[in-house]
Amino acid sequence: MDLNVIKERLNQMQNSANNQNSGGGKQLFWKPSVGKQTVRIVPFKYNKSTPFTEMQFYYGIGSKKVMASPMNWGEKDPIKEFAKQLRQTNDKDNWRLAKKLDAKTRIFAPVIVRGEESEGVKLWQFGKEIYESFLQMAADEEVGDFTDILNGRDIKLNTVGPESTGTPYNRTTAAPSMKVSSLSDDEALVEKLLEDQPDPKKVFKPLSYDDMKQNLQEWLSPEDTENEGDIIKEPSVGFDSDVKQPAQSNYSLSTKQVKKSKTEQFDDLFSSDSDDLPF
């Protein structure tokens, strides 16, 4: 075995993994590693009023591991519509299902990592806890606009791993630097950082309404992808507490009686003005 060939192939694979989201020669996304790091949130080119972009995502529904909600682009979202109708019933199982179908909020901010300014602006994705910390900083009169290119503040991050959090995930806390500073003393670099930025709403692409609905249907009735039957009984949706998939099929099937196919029944939900659910 030629170790030089092996090492070269490993480097190629690692470089490919690092660059797969960027469409170019640098990583598009950034996340803090365990330990201490310092970043600077850059004024956002696409929204002068805030550097933060809030987006809604679905995880583990249908064949797509992650789906960006069409709501992010002001479009109708069939999963949100379905969850809303579930909540309009008095069935507790429907309410439990609606909660599982709620989109998760993720926030994106354009950042540079101190010591790595030459790599340009990257997108840092985080949740509501970090987001609230940043909003509190901005609301604090002693901190104010920490993105100001002349008198802003770097952000100090401290990240601990699963051995400290007691979960499979890292946890990051953020605090503003005590001293104000400029984004950079290099005017050309500042101009580049302000202009060459990724826009999260262009990085992610919305699925069509029909594609979203299809993924929801597959998740609700996974057997539909293999066999199509006929509905003769319509029980409430049920879930096991420790699993994410339905504990039983939403529909009982038979080849002896014919009412409507499950696809037709599902489509009726989105074409009808009624708030009644088909189960």
C-alpha positions in Angstrom: 0.0 0.0 0.0 1.4 3.4 -1.1 0.9 5.6 1.9 1.5 8.7 -0.1 -1.3 7.8 -2.5 -3.6 7.1 0.6 -2.7 10.5 2.2 -3.3 12.4 -1.1 -6.7 10.8 -1.5 -7.6 11.6 2.1 -6.7 15.2 1.6 -8.8 15.3 -1.6 -11.8 14.0 0.2 -11.4 16.3 3.2 -11.0 19.3 0.9 -14.1 18.2 -1.1 -16.1 18.0 2.2 -15.0 21.4 3.3 -15.9 23.1 0.0 -19.1 21.2 -0.9 -21.4 24.0 0.4 -19.4 27.0 -0.9 -19.6 26.6 -4.6 -16.0 27.9 -4.6 -12.7 27.6 -2.9 -13.8 28.4 0.7 -16.2 27.1 3.3 -19.5 28.9 3.3 -20.7 27.9 6.8 -18.8 28.2 10.0 -19.4 26.8 13.5 -17.4 27.2 16.7 -15.2 24.4 17.8 -14.7 23.3 21.4 -12.7 26.0 23.2 -12.4 29.8 22.9 -12.7 31.7 19.7 -13.3 35.3 18.7 -15.5 36.4 15.9 -16.9 39.7 14.5 -20.4 40.0 13.2 -20.3 42.0 10.0 -23.0 44.5 8.9 -25.3 42.5 6.6 -25.2 43.5 3.0 -28.8 42.3 2.3 -30.5 43.8 5.4 -29.1 47.1 6.8 -31.4 47.0 9.8 -30.2 43.7 11.3 -27.3 41.2 10.6 -29.6 38.3 11.6 -31.6 36.2 9.2 -34.3 34.0 10.8 -35.3 30.9 8.8 -37.7 28.0 9.4 -36.7 24.4 8.7 -38.2 20.9 9.0 -36.1 18.0 10.0 -36.8 14.3 9.2 -40.0 14.7 7.4 -40.3 12.5 4.3 -37.3 11.7 2.1 -35.7 15.0 2.7 -33.6 15.1 5.9 -33.9 18.9 6.0 -36.4 21.1 4.2 -36.5 24.9 4.3 -40.0 26.1 4.8 -41.5 28.1 1.9 -42.5 30.7 4.5 -38.9 31.9 4.4 -39.7 33.3 0.9 -43.3 34.4 1.7 -44.9 31.4 0.1 -47.6 29.0 1.3 -46.4 26.1 3.4 -48.5 22.9 3.3 -46.9 21.4 6.4 -47.8 24.5 8.4 -51.3 24.5 7.0 -51.7 20.8 8.0 -50.4 21.4 11.6 -52.8 24.4 11.9 -55.8 22.2 11.0 -54.6 19.5 13.4 -54.8 22.1 16.2 -58.3 23.0 15.3 -59.5 19.6 16.5 -60.0 18.5 20.1 -58.0 15.3 19.6 -54.9 15.3 21.8 -53.1 12.9 19.4 -53.6 15.4 16.6 -52.1 18.1 18.9 -49.1 15.9 19.6 -48.6 15.4 15.9 -48.9 19.1 15.2 -46.1 19.8 17.6 -43.9 17.3 15.8 -44.6 19.1 12.6 -43.7 22.5 13.8 -40.8 24.1 11.9 -37.6 24.8 13.9 -36.1 28.3 13.9 -32.5 28.8 12.9 -30.6 32.1 12.7 -27.8 33.0 10.4 -25.3 35.8 10.9 -22.4 36.9 8.7 -19.1 36.6 10.6 -15.4 36.7 10.2 -13.2 34.7 12.5 -10.4 36.7 14.1 -7.1 35.4 12.8 -8.8 34.1 9.7 -10.0 37.4 8.1 -8.5 36.5 4.8 -11.0 33.6 4.4 -13.8 36.2 4.2 -17.3 36.3 5.5 -19.0 33.0 6.5 -22.4 32.1 7.7 -22.7 31.1 11.4 -25.9 29.2 12.1 -27.3 29.1 15.7 -30.4 28.7 17.7 -32.6 30.9 19.9 -30.4 30.9 23.0 -27.4 32.5 21.2 -29.7 34.8 19.3 -31.3 36.1 22.5 -27.8 36.8 23.8 -27.0 39.0 20.8 -30.3 40.8 21.1 -29.6 41.6 24.7 -26.1 42.8 23.9 -27.5 45.2 21.3 -30.2 46.5 23.7 -27.5 47.1 26.3 -26.6 50.8 26.1 -23.0 50.0 27.2 -22.6 47.7 24.2 -24.9 48.9 21.5 -24.2 48.3 17.8 -21.4 45.7 18.0 -21.3 45.4 14.2 -20.2 49.0 13.7 -17.1 48.9 11.4 -15.3 51.6 13.3 -16.4 51.3 16.9 -18.0 47.9 17.1 -17.0 44.9 19.3 -15.6 41.5 18.7 -17.6 38.6 20.2 -15.8 36.1 22.5 -17.2 32.6 22.3 -16.7 29.7 24.7 -17.8 26.3 23.5 -18.0 23.2 25.7 -18.5 19.6 24.4 -20.9 16.8 25.3 -18.9 15.8 28.4 -19.9 19.2 29.9 -23.4 19.5 28.4 -24.6 16.0 29.2 -26.1 15.9 25.7 -24.7 14.8 22.3 -24.3 18.5 21.4 -21.8 21.3 22.1 -23.0 24.4 23.8 -21.6 27.9 23.0 -21.9 31.1 25.1 -21.2 34.5 23.7 -20.0 37.8 25.3 -18.9 41.1 23.8 -15.3 42.3 24.0 -14.7 45.0 26.6 -12.9 47.1 24.1 -14.3 48.7 20.9 -12.4 48.1 17.7 -12.6 48.5 14.0 -13.6 45.7 11.7 -10.1 46.0 10.1 -7.5 48.6 9.5 -7.2 47.5 5.9 -9.7 49.6 3.9 -9.6 47.3 0.9 -10.4 44.3 3.2 -13.3 46.1 4.9 -14.8 46.9 1.5 -14.4 43.3 0.5 -16.0 42.0 3.7 -19.0 44.3 3.3 -19.6 43.4 -0.3 -18.6 39.7 -0.6 -21.2 38.0 1.6 -23.5 35.0 1.2 -27.2 35.5 1.5 -28.9 32.6 3.4 -32.1 33.0 1.4 -30.2 32.4 -1.8 -28.0 29.6 -0.4 -31.1 27.6 0.5 -33.8 26.9 -2.1 -37.5 26.4 -1.5 -39.2 23.2 -2.5 -42.5 23.5 -4.4 -45.8 23.3 -2.6 -46.5 19.9 -4.2 -43.0 18.6 -3.2 -43.5 19.7 0.4 -46.9 18.0 0.5 -45.6 14.8 -1.0 -42.9 14.6 1.7 -45.5 15.2 4.4 -47.7 12.4 2.9 -44.8 10.0 2.8 -44.0 10.7 6.4 -47.6 10.3 7.6 -48.2 7.1 5.6 -44.8 5.6 4.7 -46.5 2.4 3.3 -47.9 4.6 0.5 -44.6 4.6 -1.3 -45.0 0.8 -1.8 -48.7 0.0 -2.0 -51.8 2.0 -2.6 -55.0 0.9 -0.9 -58.4 2.2 -0.1 -59.6 3.9 3.0 -62.5 2.3 4.9 -61.7 3.4 8.5 -60.2 6.7 9.7 -58.7 6.4 13.2 -56.9 9.2 15.1 -53.2 9.6 14.6 -51.2 7.9 17.3 -47.5 8.1 18.3 -45.2 6.2 20.5 -43.6 8.6 23.0 -40.0 7.5 22.2 -40.2 7.5 18.4 -40.5 10.1 15.7 -42.6 8.1 13.2 -46.3 7.3 13.6 -46.8 4.3 15.9 -49.6 3.0 13.6 -50.7 3.8 10.1 -53.0 6.8 9.9 -55.3 4.7 7.7 -56.8 1.2 7.7 -56.7 -0.4 4.3 -58.8 -3.0 2.6 -59.2 -4.2 -1.0 -62.8 -5.2 -0.4 -64.4 -1.8 0.0 -63.6 1.3 -2.0 -64.0 4.9 -0.9 -61.1 7.1 -1.9 -57.4 6.4 -2.3 -55.2 7.8 0.4 -53.6 10.2 -2.1 -57.1 11.5 -3.0 -58.1 11.8 0.7 -54.8 13.6 1.4 -55.3 16.0 -1.5 -58.8 16.8 -0.3 -57.3 18.2 2.8 -55.6 20.9 0.8 -58.4 21.6 -1.7 -61.2 21.9 0.8 -62.2 25.0 2.7 -63.4 22.8 5.6 -61.5 22.7 8.9 -62.4 19.0 9.4 -59.6 16.5 9.1 -59.8 13.1 7.3 -59.0 11.3 10.6 
